[in-house]
């Protein structure tokens, strides 16, 4: 079955090698790498198992962290929405301010014209006040004659038409 020499009692004689091993150095070289390969395979499997365990622990920690941060994330989203609404309101107010400014600029020319007319009117009023100040306080008017009423007689009027 085996090509290794075994003594009668089932124990290999010490220091003896099989004839095949002595004849083929390849067999001797293959023996050592099997042990090294097994050791390498076991250490790689242990490393992979350790990495899997670390990944599972990290995943659980990430889930817990995400669950702990969920309220803060929701508040940040709500604040962003409020900020958008506030920015939109500010933009609408800025548009209204620009429109009111344009309306005011349009009214300013009318106001300037009215002020100019009022200034001219103030000059006329000043002239009237000056003329009124030059008048005497009382003027003696002649009396109105009262007496018998005058009666005017008129001739009767007749009118005829040429219609039939």
C-alpha positions in Angstrom: 0.0 0.0 0.0 2.6 2.5 0.9 6.0 2.7 -0.6 7.5 3.5 2.8 9.4 0.8 4.4 7.9 -0.3 7.8 9.6 -2.6 10.2 7.9 -5.7 11.4 6.4 -4.0 14.4 4.8 -1.2 12.4 7.4 1.4 13.2 9.4 3.1 10.6 13.1 2.7 11.2 14.7 6.0 12.2 16.7 7.8 9.7 15.5 5.7 6.8 13.7 7.2 3.9 11.6 5.5 1.4 13.2 4.5 -1.9 10.7 6.6 -3.8 11.5 9.7 -1.7 15.2 9.2 -2.2 14.7 8.6 -5.9 12.4 11.6 -6.4 13.3 14.9 -4.7 10.0 16.3 -5.9 8.1 14.2 -3.4 10.2 15.6 -0.6 9.7 19.1 -1.7 5.9 18.6 -1.9 5.6 17.4 1.6 6.7 20.7 3.2 4.4 23.0 1.2 1.3 21.0 2.2 1.8 22.0 5.8 2.6 25.5 4.9 -0.4 25.6 2.6 -2.7 24.3 5.3 -1.3 26.9 7.7 -1.7 29.6 5.2 -5.3 28.5 4.4 -6.2 28.4 8.1 -4.8 31.8 8.8 -6.6 33.2 5.7 -9.9 31.7 6.9 -9.4 33.0 10.4 -8.6 36.5 9.0 -11.7 36.4 6.8 -13.8 35.3 9.7 -12.4 38.2 11.8 -13.1 40.7 9.1 -16.7 39.4 8.7 -17.2 39.8 12.5 -15.7 43.4 12.3 -18.0 44.2 9.4 -21.1 43.0 11.2 -20.1 45.0 14.3 -19.5 48.1 12.1 -22.8 47.6 10.4 -24.7 47.4 13.7 -22.8 50.5 15.0 -23.7 52.4 11.7 -27.4 51.4 12.1 -27.4 52.6 15.7 -25.7 55.9 14.7 -28.1 56.4 11.9 -31.1 55.8 14.2 -29.6 58.2 16.8 -29.1 60.9 14.1 -32.5 60.4 12.4 -34.2 63.2 14.5 -31.4 65.6 13.7 -31.5 64.8 10.0 -35.3 65.3 10.0 -34.8 68.7 11.7 -32.1 69.7 9.2 -34.5 68.8 6.4 -37.3 70.9 8.0 -34.9 73.8 8.5 -33.9 73.6 4.8 -37.6 73.7 3.8 -38.2 76.7 6.1 -35.1 78.4 4.6 -36.4 77.8 1.1 -39.8 79.3 2.0 -38.1 82.3 3.7 -35.9 82.9 0.7 -39.0 82.7 -1.6 -40.8 85.2 0.6 -37.8 87.5 0.6 -37.7 87.3 -3.2 -41.4 88.2 -3.4 -40.9 91.1 -1.1 -37.9 92.3 -3.1 -40.1 92.2 -6.3 -42.8 94.1 -4.5 -40.3 96.7 -3.3 -39.0 97.2 -6.8 -42.5 97.6 -8.1 -43.4 100.1 -5.4 -40.1 102.0 -6.1 -41.1 102.3 -9.8 -44.6 103.5 -8.8 -43.1 106.0 -6.4 -40.8 107.3 -9.2 -43.8 107.7 -11.4 -45.7 109.6 -8.6 -42.7 111.8 -7.9 -43.0 113.7 -11.2 -46.7 114.4 -10.4 -45.8 115.5 -6.9 -43.1 117.8 -8.3 -45.7 119.3 -10.7 -48.2 119.8 -7.9 -45.5 121.4 -5.7 -44.7 123.8 -8.5 -48.3 124.7 -8.9 -48.6 125.3 -5.2 -45.6 127.5 -5.2 -47.2 129.6 -8.0 -50.5 129.7 -6.1 -48.6 130.9 -3.0 -47.2 133.7 -5.0 -50.7 134.7 -6.3 -52.1 134.5 -2.7 -49.3 136.7 -1.6 -50.2 139.2 -4.3 -53.9 139.1 -3.3 -53.0 139.6 0.3 -50.9 142.6 -0.6 -53.7 144.0 -2.7 -56.2 143.3 0.1 -54.0 145.0 2.6 -53.9 148.2 0.5 -57.7 148.4 0.5 -59.4 150.5 3.2 -61.1 148.7 6.0 -64.4 150.3 5.3 -65.9 151.8 2.2 -68.7 154.3 2.4 -71.3 153.3 -0.1 -74.0 155.7 -1.3 -77.5 155.0 0.1 -80.0 153.1 -2.0 -83.0 155.3 -2.7 -86.2 154.1 -1.2 -89.4 155.5 -2.2 -92.4 155.1 -4.3 -92.2 152.3 -6.7 -92.2 153.2 -10.3 -95.0 151.7 -12.3 -94.4 151.1 -15.9 -97.4 150.5 -18.1 -97.1 148.3 -21.0 -99.3 148.0 -24.1 -101.3 144.8 -24.5 -99.6 142.4 -26.9 -101.5 140.5 -29.6 -100.0 137.7 -31.5 -101.3 136.0 -34.6 -100.1 133.0 -36.4 -100.3 132.3 -40.0 -101.3 128.7 -39.5 -104.8 127.5 -40.4 
